[in-house]
Amino acid sequence: MAPMIRREHDAERALGEQFSAFRPGDASASRRQEAFTLFAEAGLPTRRIESWHYTDLRGLVREALPPAPEPDAETVAQARERLQAHEVPGAARIVVLDGSFRPELSDLSALPAGVTVRSVLDALATGDLDADLAAAQKLGAPESMLALNAAFLQGGAMVEVAEGARIDTPVELVLLLSGRAPAATYDRSFVKLGRGAALTLVERHAALGGAKSLTATVVVAAIGDGAALEHLVRVDGLGPQALHLGTTLVRIGAEAKFESTTLVATGGVTRRQSYLEFVGENSTSHLYGVSLLDGRAHADTTLIVTHTAAHCESRELFKHILDGEATGIYQGRVVVAPGAQKTDGKMLSKCIFLGEGANMYNKPELEIFADDVVCGHGATVGALDEDQLFYLRARGIPLREAQALLLEAFAAEAVDTVSVDAVKDEMVARVGQWLRQHGR
Amino acid sequence: MLEVRNLHVEVDGQKILRGLDLTVRPGEVAAIMGPNGSGKSTLSYVIAGREDYEVTAGEVLLDGENVLEMDPEVRAAKGLFLAFQYPVEIPGVATMTFLKASVNAQRKARGEAELSTPDFMRHVKQGAEKLEVNPDMLKRPLNVGFSGGEKKRMEILQMALLEPRYGLLDETDSGLDIDALRIVSNGVNALRAANRGFLVITHYQRLLDYIKPDVVHIMSKGRIIKSGDASLALELEKNGYRDYVADAA
């Protein structure tokens, strides 16, 4: 077969030029070159790639934004101020500003024994990647944007939890964009949970300014046997000029647990994609989330869960609230490998439209190669219930408040399992706040 | 005074109310009886402000002010309360959260200070005891999984907390056993006051043994066709609606 001829896109060409000029000054030049070659061969994902059908990056990325420079003192000061306003009480905090790990903004004093945090660039430069993390990282191998992230990698954190260490203190991973000039950021963090360990990671993405941005952000997690990782993600207030591509790659051992809850409330284009693989038996995962979209916001949730081992359970529950001309996308794929008997996999996506101009695309897929499994999916779309609204209003509750109560209740189911009360309350309250803010 | 004047209402082009006139005075309990399909529930929904009804003529006046252009929440804050025939289930909203939101929304609309949480809780607890509402119910999502009797008691509890000027009871007796009927009726009777009126809509006379009306109206085909005192209800119970329905036809 003749090789496919692809016309090079302006942004792809410009990314090539940027890469040639990119001198990160670390010992990873050959690895970066290898990654960039992978990206250059595949190019930006287009609608011809099925999983990118609704989020065509070739169409969306018109120019290659330059990698964000090292933040100046003023930006660091602004970030410090912003960080004071938002915190999870008692949490340890890792801060990544414009793609780079910033120890001076981070607060690791609350870190209990059993957890270590290092700069990911240092960790990668000084040793080979842990075998489980390396395997987890391979889950996203077909993604050209992950290759681009590896080529331009600016920073991130390496978080390791020792065998048996069950950490009560949540660890925050705050990823801030300065947003002062158009820029791209490429960060990647690794989370390794030893056998029997437990950790709650609170990942937050926010921006200080509204300049055009491309964010390729990655979290790679390896959950050891009997370990439990709770991953709470909030992507909020990035503004209409933001293109946010967040990938989570998780490898789950035996009798382990992975629970993730994501809140997306932002303008621009967002894609949150997760690749999970069960490699040991009797494990569970859930991927829950809420998206609040208005204006021309576009949010794509893509989940690929692979059951390689038998006797595992996966649950997906996403609630989407759409207004204006927003677009919501939910793509869930559950793959059950031969031999992964007794797999229990369920996907559910529910959407409420507040206006008439929004669009929701649901695409559940099941690929089952074992014969003794229980898998299913469901999707609903609708408006707020008129009977419920009338009942609340007839008791004196004004329309906007009645809508907020019903939407908070709608969203609450998807954030119900969050173990950190401050984060859970904030996520629920964000729904009502969002409704009041965007003012329909 | 609550006055309904020459009210004409259509649903999907079908005439439901055809020139209905009715007055409820402060301190008065007025009962409306009538066969199924006579428009009783439509009347209560239109007074409360439900949107699916088209008012083609007439007025509903609360102390001389026409409420028909007001949003339902505004009518509620002005003192109209509808006890629903079928209280709506609201999953995910705890009953206590809802009660607090409604009491404080009305207080706010009237320019009164919101109640503090301890004051509010005390208030609710007292009301719940009288209506034999289990405190556990207050923690559950509103009306979800409540029995028919529990739902109706919850409606009356809301009425007690909101202290309306006029309470509209839409077939509050439907689905109640005799004990629940007594509890609910006692709850309503406890709220009877010189400055508060009630419009009790019912299909059966039975409820009126417990909530004694001052005046009874018979409704058929969208109008009041006969009014009288409590003895009219007893007469209806004996002879049925047949005579009246035939008259109006």
Interface residues (C-beta under 8 A of the other chain):
Chain A: E386 D387 Q388 F390 Y391 L392 R393 A394 R395 G396 I397 P398 L399 E401 A402 L405 L406 E408 A409 F410 A412 E413
Chain B: A48 G49 R50 E51 D52 D71 P72 E73 R75 A76 A77 F81 L82 F84 P87 V88 I90 P91 G92 V93 T97 F98 A101 S102 V103 A105 Q106 A109 P141 Q158 L162
